[in-house]
Amino acid sequence: AAHEFRHVVQYQHATRGFNKVMYYLFGPTTLAGFAQAAVPSWFWEGDAVVMETALTPSGRGRIPNFGLVFRTNLMEGRSFNYHKQYLRSYKHQIPNQYVLGYYMVSHLRRESNDKDIWGDITARAWNLPFIPFAFSNAIHKKTGRYVTRLYEDMAADLKKEWESEVDQLKLTPFENVNRRKSPAYTDYLYPQPLSADSLLVMKRGIGDIEQFVVLDRNMEEHKIFTPGFINDAGMLSVARGKIVWSEYGYDPRWSVRNYSVVKVYSIYSKYKKTVGGKRSRLSGGALSPDGTMVIAVESDRNYNVSLQLFDSARGRKIKTFPNPESVFLSMPRWSADGKTIVVIKTGTDGKRISLVNVSNGLSEDVLIVGHENVGHPVKFKNYILFNSPVTGIDNIFAYDLDTKVRKQITVSRYGAYNPAVSIDGKTIYYNEQTRDGMDVVKVRFDPSTWKVFESSSPKVKPDSQYLEEQEGNLALFDTIPSASYPVTKYSRFKGLINPYSWGA
């Protein structure tokens, strides 16, 4: 809501000077054309990401993974020039305009300590949008630098800041599981133990669509299956030679109606099954340890969210687990003994990790983290492993259910994600961000080496904190009154003539 309403504000701000004349003469579409021609897309989206970050506790600017590729590129010497960074590349992995825009907009606001500086710049560009390079000239008028120099300064400052942060860390040593044969950016995501000496991962990259591959003990990869259009739930699940994942489903008649279906594939028998039907609204499927059942999150047409249990062979629903709090549920996964399901609950108070008893459906909140963006919980013995950005860099943590103590497992240079425990319980596999994408790495499962985590702030003050302080209105949405509006039947006759715009 904060992000999209910012676009409304941007168009209001753009209705000035020449743009205002064009608006009254030729309508909103012409205004949009001139407004977007004068100011690059990275500003439109970056400014909106800045506001969602400054006015809410969960904006994308607060999530290290949002700028992960940009950070990795800079620290690996891939700063590129402004034009390549903006227009992107078929050769190198370059983040989109949302990421570039966030860092450009926040950098100048932080450097100038002026939250209105971009309003002054865009006002000048939108007054006379037909003048070539109006936006860059407006930046020069305000700062003494053209847009290309502003980008170079931003990149240099961030690189220095991030390198200083990493220099203070003692990084976790690990062993690689996959071998790269090409420098083309490629991710090997969501490692799942398939046997004692093999892992299944989802491979994707600048030269590969999503596909499931097996990594063997010799670090060789073997393609297993190519799924349809993945609805990425941030996880995979494997048990007894079966894989479960989420895909988009489409309506043959109504183009705006779509579905999310959970599918099961047997590696050995080549059998594929859609769980819950082709018109379901399911995601985040996970197989029980014996491979006979699938747990998935359903969001129905009224946006009621619940956990649903299915038979993996026939795809039929077995039972529904209650969700009396009406919170959002995500990333469910079975415990090794099949008796409990660990799941993330997200409500108005933030996130918590909970355990659901499979036999009676009762749930217990075991770790309440508020607006800390935890993910990918895995229960193993008396521990819950999960990702968290609490240190300013995404890392893997463990919560001891017996002692109620939280420990940090990894200290990563760029980011560590998606933990999985080996079948024998001696190894933790996870994803480690590298120069050319996410690698699969492993460390020993040894709680004695984990450090007790005490709540702390990131070592470097992030841009999000400066933005929050500049706006001084983090609780903005708490001031909006709650209102209920009546539901009435739509009249096709009254709505037959409904002017909403004008133009040539």
C-alpha positions, 0 to 999 in steps of 0.5 A, a space after each residue: 500500500 505504501 509503495 503503490 500509493 507513492 506512485 499516486 503521489 509521484 503522478 500528482 507531483 508530475 502534474 506541473 508546467 508543460 505536463 499540466 497543460 498536456 494533462 488537461 488537453 490530452 488526459 492522464 495517459 499523455 501525462 504518464 507518457 511525458 512523466 515517464 519519458 523525463 524521469 527514468 524508471 529506477 527513480 519511480 520504483 526506487 523512490 517508492 521502495 524508499 517510502 515503503 521502507 521509511 514508513 513501515 517496519 518491513 519494507 524491502 530496503 530493510 531486507 538484505 536479500 533485496 540488494 544481495 546481487 548488487 552488494 555481491 557485484 560491487 564487492 567482487 569488483 563488478 560495479 559496471 557503469 551507470 548505463 549497464 547497471 540501468 539497462 542491465 545485461 544478457 552477460 552478467 546478473 544485474 539487479 532490476 530498477 527497484 534495487 538500483 533506484 533504492 540505493 540511488 534515491 536513499 544515497 542522495 537523501 542520506 548524503 544531503 540530509 534532505 528528504 525533499 531533495 528528489 522532489 526538487 530535482 523531479 519538479 525541475 525535470 517534469 516542468 519541461 520534460 521534452 528537454 533532453 537530459 532534463 533529469 540529469 541536468 536537474 541533478 547537476 543543478 542541485 548537486 553539481 554532478 550529473 547522474 552518471 557521477 552520482 551513480 559512481 559516488 553511490 557505488 564507491 561509498 557503498 562498497 567502502 561501507 560494506 567492505 568495512 563491515 565484512 572486515 570485522 567478521 570472522 567468516 565461517 569455513 565451509 566445503 563446497 558441494 557443487 562444481 561450477 563449469 561456467 562463469 554464467 550466473 547460476 543458483 543451486 537453490 534449496 538443497 535437500 538430502 536425497 540419499 547418503 551421498 546425493 542432494 537434490 537442488 533447484 538450478 536456475 540462472 542467466 542461462 538456465 530455466 528452473 530445473 531439478 538436478 541431483 548433485 552426487 558425491 563427486 560434485 557432478 550434477 544430473 538433470 532430473 526433471 524440468 517443472 512448469 512455471 514455478 511459484 517460488 515459495 522459498 523452499 523445496 521438499 524431498 522424501 523417499 525419492 519424491 519431490 514436491 514444489 509449487 507451480 502456477 496454474 492458469 484459467 483457459 477463459 479468464 486471463 486474470 484468474 490464476 491458481 497455485 498448484 502443488 505437484 509431486 514427482 517420483 524420481 524413480 517411477 517418473 510418476 507426477 501428481 497434482 495435489 488438491 486439483 488443478 484449480 487449487 490455491 496451494 503453495 509451500 508443499 512439504 512431504 512427510 518423512 515417509 513420503 505418504 503425505 503432503 502439507 501445504 498452505 491454502 489461501 482460499 478465494 476469501 483469503 482464509 489461510 490454513 494448513 491442508 494435509 493431503 495424500 501424496 499418492 492420490 492428491 486427496 485432502 485428508 484434513 484441515 488444520 485450524 487457524 483461529 488467529 487468521 494469521 498468514 502461514 508460510 514455509 511448513 515443514 515436517 519434523 524428522 519423526 513426522 509428529 510435528 510441523 514447523 511453520 512461520 506465522 505472520 500477523 500484525 505483530 510480525 513473525 513467529 515460528 510455531 510448531 503444529 501437532 499433527 495428531 490434534 492440530 494444536 499449535 505452539 509459538 516457540 520463537 516470537 521475532 516481531 518484524 525480523 524477517 526469518 525464513 526457511 525453518 527446519 526442525 531437527 531434534 531439539 533445534 529449529 534452524 532458520 534464516 535471519 537478517 538480524 545481523 545486517 547480513 542473512 545468516 543461519 541460526 538455531 533455536 534450542 527448544 530445550 534451553 530456549 537459547 538462540 545460537 548463530 551457526 554461520 557468519 557469511 560474507 554475503 548471505 547464507 540461506 536454506 539450511 537442511 540436515 543430512 540423513 545421518 544428522 552429521 552435516 548441515 547443507 545450505 546456500 552460500 551466496 558467491 560471485 556467480 550465484 548461490 552455491 551449495 555448501 556444507 558444515 558439520 552439525 556441531 552445536 558446540 561450535 555455535 555462538 550464543 546470539 545476543 540481540 544486537 544492531 547491524 555493525 553498519 547503520 543501514 540506509 533504512 535507519 536514516 530514511 526512518 529517521 528522516 521521515 519520523 513516521 514509522 507508525 503511519 499506518 497505525 493512524 489510519 482508521 479502520 472502516 467497513 464498507 457495505 457490499 452491494 450488487 453491481 449494476 451492469 446498466 448503471 455501469 454501462 457508461 462509465 467515463 474514467 479518462 480522456 485523450 486523443 
